Amino acid sequence: MTKRKLRINGHSHLLPYPEEIPQFMKDKEIFWVDKDRKFMLQKDWSRPVTDSSFFLDDKLLWMERFKIDHAVVLNLSQLYGNGLRVEEMKQALRFQNDFNAKIQRENPSKFTCGFVVHPGFVRGACWEIERCVEELGMQLLCLPTHYMDTIGTWRCIFDEENEPIFEMANKYNLAVEIHPYDGEKFIKLENTSWRFHLIWMLAQCADAYHFLTLNGYQEKYPNMRTCFAHGGQLAQINLGRRIQGFDGRPDLFQGKTHPRRAVGHKNIFFDTLVHDTGGLQLLIKNQGSKQVIMGLDDPYPLGEMESAQQSSYPGKILDLAIKREIITEEERDAIWEDNVIRWLCGDDEDAKQKLVNRILG
């Protein structure tokens, strides 16, 4: 009898119900959801809740409807803590991590949840990694592509100052998710026509990939496996330019690792959320299908959601890729299951089996 292949969504999000968010988050205007569950809010910012599956009960129904066995829940991008006072930042991030830990603990067959730290405070970040792993049983570290340091300068996450964080990730055999946000705070352009989500987020991912690979962290920290959101899409089409730049101006890259050494590396993953089969084909051609995981980015409107207007549904891009002979059915199944498990667990066969057993209940 053939074992049923699992469908694991490697990029999902979940909002707390309004009553679950501590009062200080609203009082300080850090983050909250209105009582009617129509908007998520921060100071001088609001965004509509575009699907009921932002919340737990409806998320479970949505997963059942689309035969999704398990989902990897990332932190909310609004809770990276950039620009907050230190104590407020600590409380906000701890709330996010405790909330995600509770979701995973109470729904072990359905969710693997990530935790977030602020790289601007490296020592505190390492303490929080230790707490989340050893006390809360979490194995996925969520990091932003860029963050604000203690003197207000914006930095790339793969700045060498953050190596203690990567050493901790390596020690604990962690999966790491790199996700963009906050571009409008340091890219000096008017925030119009959704440009920061449609264009600059992808550039932020490409920038983070640039420095991960130049620093050779995929080899320096062999037990840390990094996944880039949204297919690291601009990093794929930018690869040739980076290689030529490295070869043409070696004086600018002394002590750095050649970009070619990272291509298709077993510790670097990308999700499928590139929105078209041409983008997916380039991603797979560059990195190989084994380094690609399923990512729906549900329930955001830029996720792979059901949409009559786009005749879309979760998993459509892989079905189209089979039809266009970009991938095989075996590769599709691996993108949904094996590759996600390998990203989350690495080469730890016991951890893999425990995860599968947890999913199967």
C-alpha positions in Angstrom: 0.0 0.0 0.0 1.4 3.4 -1.0 1.9 5.9 1.8 -0.3 9.0 1.3 1.8 12.1 0.6 1.4 14.9 3.0 0.6 18.4 2.0 2.5 20.8 4.2 2.3 24.6 3.7 5.7 26.1 4.6 4.5 29.7 4.7 1.4 30.6 6.6 0.2 33.4 9.0 -2.3 33.5 11.9 -3.8 36.5 13.7 -4.7 36.3 17.4 -8.3 37.0 18.2 -8.8 40.5 19.4 -9.4 39.4 23.0 -6.1 37.5 23.0 -4.0 40.6 22.4 -2.8 42.2 25.7 -4.2 45.7 26.5 -0.7 47.2 26.5 -0.3 46.4 22.8 -3.3 48.6 22.0 -2.5 51.3 24.7 1.0 51.7 23.2 -0.4 51.4 19.6 2.0 48.6 18.9 -0.5 46.2 17.3 -4.1 45.1 17.8 -7.2 43.8 15.9 -10.5 45.6 16.2 -13.3 43.8 18.0 -15.2 43.2 14.8 -12.2 41.4 13.3 -12.2 43.7 10.3 -8.9 45.4 10.6 -5.4 44.9 12.0 -4.0 48.1 13.4 -0.8 49.9 14.5 -0.2 53.6 15.2 -1.0 55.5 12.0 -1.6 52.2 10.1 -4.4 49.8 9.4 -4.9 46.9 7.1 -8.2 45.1 6.3 -8.6 41.5 7.4 -9.2 40.1 4.0 -10.1 36.5 4.9 -11.7 34.8 7.9 -8.9 32.2 7.8 -6.7 34.8 9.5 -8.1 33.4 12.7 -7.6 29.9 14.1 -11.1 28.2 13.8 -11.6 29.4 10.2 -7.9 28.6 9.3 -8.5 25.0 10.4 -11.7 24.8 8.2 -9.8 26.4 5.3 -7.0 23.8 5.6 -9.5 21.0 5.7 -11.3 22.3 2.6 -8.1 22.4 0.6 -6.6 19.2 2.0 -3.7 20.9 3.7 -2.4 18.5 6.4 -0.1 20.9 8.2 1.0 24.6 8.1 4.2 26.4 9.2 3.0 29.6 10.9 5.5 32.4 10.7 5.5 35.5 13.0 3.5 38.5 12.0 5.7 40.9 10.1 4.1 43.8 12.1 5.8 42.4 15.2 9.5 42.6 14.3 9.7 45.4 16.9 11.7 47.9 14.8 11.6 51.4 16.2 10.0 50.4 19.5 11.5 51.2 22.9 13.5 48.2 24.3 11.0 47.1 27.0 8.0 47.5 24.6 9.8 45.5 22.0 10.6 42.7 24.4 7.0 42.5 25.6 5.6 42.6 22.1 7.9 39.9 20.8 7.4 37.7 23.8 3.6 38.0 23.3 4.0 36.8 19.7 6.3 33.9 20.6 4.1 32.8 23.5 1.0 33.0 21.2 2.7 30.9 18.5 3.9 28.4 21.1 0.4 28.0 22.4 -1.0 27.4 18.9 1.6 24.7 18.3 1.1 23.1 21.7 -2.7 23.0 21.4 -2.8 22.0 17.7 0.3 19.8 17.2 -1.0 17.9 14.2 -1.9 21.1 12.4 0.8 23.7 13.1 4.5 24.1 13.4 5.1 27.7 14.6 8.0 30.1 14.4 9.4 32.5 17.0 11.0 35.9 16.4 13.9 37.9 18.0 15.2 41.4 17.4 18.8 41.3 16.1 19.5 44.9 17.3 19.9 43.4 20.8 22.0 40.3 20.1 22.4 39.1 23.7 18.7 39.4 24.4 18.0 37.7 21.1 20.1 34.7 22.1 18.4 34.4 25.5 15.0 34.4 23.7 16.2 31.7 21.3 17.2 29.6 24.3 13.8 30.1 25.9 11.8 29.4 22.8 13.7 26.2 22.0 14.3 24.8 25.5 11.1 25.9 27.3 8.6 26.3 24.4 9.8 23.5 22.1 10.0 25.6 19.0 12.4 24.9 16.1 11.8 27.7 13.6 13.5 31.1 14.0 11.8 33.9 12.1 14.0 36.8 11.1 13.4 40.0 9.1 15.6 40.8 6.0 16.5 44.1 7.6 16.3 45.6 11.1 17.0 48.9 12.9 20.0 48.8 15.2 20.3 50.6 18.6 21.4 53.9 16.9 18.7 53.9 14.3 20.7 52.6 11.4 19.0 50.0 9.1 21.1 46.8 8.6 20.8 43.5 6.7 20.1 40.5 8.9 23.2 38.8 7.7 25.5 41.5 9.1 28.5 39.9 10.8 27.4 41.4 14.2 24.6 38.9 14.2 26.8 35.8 14.1 26.0 34.9 17.8 22.4 34.4 16.6 23.4 32.1 13.8 25.7 30.2 16.2 22.6 29.6 18.4 20.6 28.5 15.3 23.4 26.1 14.4 23.6 24.8 18.0 19.9 24.0 18.1 19.6 22.7 14.5 17.0 25.4 13.7 15.2 26.1 10.5 15.3 29.9 9.8 12.8 31.9 7.8 13.8 35.2 6.2 10.9 37.5 5.5 10.8 41.1 4.3 9.0 44.1 5.8 9.3 47.7 6.9 10.9 48.7 3.5 9.0 52.0 3.5 10.8 53.0 6.7 14.2 53.1 5.1 13.7 53.3 1.3 13.0 56.9 0.7 10.1 56.7 -1.8 6.4 57.6 -1.4 4.4 54.6 -0.2 2.0 54.4 -3.2 0.6 51.7 -5.5 1.6 49.0 -3.0 5.2 49.3 -4.3 6.8 48.1 -1.1 4.9 44.8 -1.2 5.1 44.3 -5.0 8.7 45.3 -5.7 10.8 46.3 -2.7 10.0 43.2 -0.6 11.5 41.1 -3.3 14.5 43.3 -3.5 14.9 43.1 0.3 15.0 39.3 0.0 17.6 39.5 -2.7 19.7 41.8 -0.5 19.6 39.4 2.4 20.5 36.4 0.1 23.4 38.5 -1.2 25.0 38.8 2.2 24.1 35.3 3.5 26.0 33.8 0.5 28.9 36.4 0.5 29.5 35.5 4.1 29.3 31.8 3.4 26.9 31.2 6.3 25.3 28.2 4.5 28.6 26.4 5.1 29.8 28.1 8.3 26.6 27.1 10.1 25.9 23.6 8.7 23.0 22.9 11.1 21.1 26.1 10.2 18.8 25.9 7.2 17.6 29.2 5.7 14.4 29.7 3.7 13.7 32.9 1.8 10.1 34.0 1.5 8.4 34.7 -1.9 10.9 32.5 -3.7 13.7 35.0 -3.1 12.4 36.1 -6.5 14.7 38.9 -7.5 17.7 36.9 -6.2 17.0 34.4 -9.0 17.1 36.8 -11.9 19.9 38.7 -10.2 22.3 35.8 -9.9 24.3 36.4 -13.1 24.8 40.1 -12.3 26.1 39.2 -8.8 28.5 36.6 -10.2 29.8 39.0 -12.8 30.2 41.7 -10.2 32.2 39.4 -7.9 34.5 38.4 -10.8 34.8 41.9 -12.2 35.6 43.8 -9.0 37.3 41.3 -6.7 38.7 44.3 -4.7 35.2 44.9 -3.4 34.8 41.3 -2.1 38.0 40.5 -0.3 37.4 37.7 2.2 34.0 36.9 0.8 32.6 33.7 -0.7 31.8 33.4 -4.4 28.1 33.6 -5.2 28.3 30.4 -7.2 29.1 28.3 -4.1 25.7 28.9 -2.7 23.6 28.0 -5.8 21.6 24.9 -5.1 23.1 24.5 -1.6 21.3 22.1 0.6 21.0 24.6 3.5 19.3 27.3 1.4 15.6 27.0 0.5 13.0 29.1 -1.2 9.2 28.9 -1.2 7.0 28.6 -4.3 5.3 31.9 -3.9 6.4 33.6 -7.2 2.9 33.9 -8.7 3.7 32.5 -12.2 5.3 29.4 -13.7 8.0 31.4 -15.5 9.3 32.6 -12.1 9.0 29.1 -10.7 10.9 27.6 -13.6 13.8 30.0 -13.1 13.9 29.3 -9.4 14.0 25.5 -10.0 16.5 25.9 -12.9 18.8 27.9 -10.6 18.5 26.1 -7.3 17.0 22.7 -8.1 13.6 21.4 -7.1 14.9 19.9 -3.8 15.5 23.4 -2.4 12.0 24.6 -3.1 9.2 24.3 -0.5 5.5 24.9 -0.7 4.6 28.4 0.4 1.0 29.8 0.2 1.4 33.0 2.3 -2.2 32.5 3.3 -4.4 34.3 4.1 -2.9 37.5 2.7 -4.2 38.7 -0.7 -0.7 38.2 -2.2 -0.9 34.6 -1.1 -2.0 31.7 -3.2 -5.6 31.9 -2.1 -8.8 30.9 -3.9 -9.8 33.6 -6.3 -12.5 33.5 -9.0 -10.9 36.6 -10.7 -7.6 34.8 -11.0 -9.1 31.3 -11.2 -6.7 30.4 -8.4 -6.6 28.0 -5.5 -3.9 26.8 -3.1 -1.5 24.6 -5.0 -2.4 25.9 -8.4 1.2 26.9 -9.4 2.5 23.4 -8.9 -0.4 21.9 -10.8 0.3 24.3 -13.7 4.1 23.5 -13.5 3.3 19.8 -14.0 1.0 20.6 -17.0 3.8 22.7 -18.5 6.4 20.0 -17.8 8.5 22.2 -15.4 8.3 19.6 -12.7 7.2 16.0 -12.3 4.5 14.7 -10.0 7.3 13.3 -7.8 8.9 16.7 -7.6 5.5 18.3 -6.8 5.0 15.8 -3.9 8.5 16.5 -2.5 7.8 20.3 -2.6 4.7 19.7 -0.6 6.2 17.3 1.9 9.8 16.0 1.8 11.5 19.4 1.2 9.5 21.2 3.9 10.4 18.4 6.4 14.1 18.6 5.4 14.1 22.4 5.9 12.5 22.1 9.3 14.5 19.1 10.5 17.7 18.9 8.5 19.4 15.5 8.5 18.0 14.6 11.9 16.0 11.4 11.1 14.5 11.2 14.6 13.2 14.8 14.3 11.7 14.0 10.9 9.9 11.0 12.1 8.6 12.9 15.2 7.3 15.6 12.9 5.5 13.1 10.6 4.0 11.3 13.6 2.8 14.6 15.1 1.1 15.5 11.8 -0.5 12.1 11.5 -1.7 12.3 15.1 
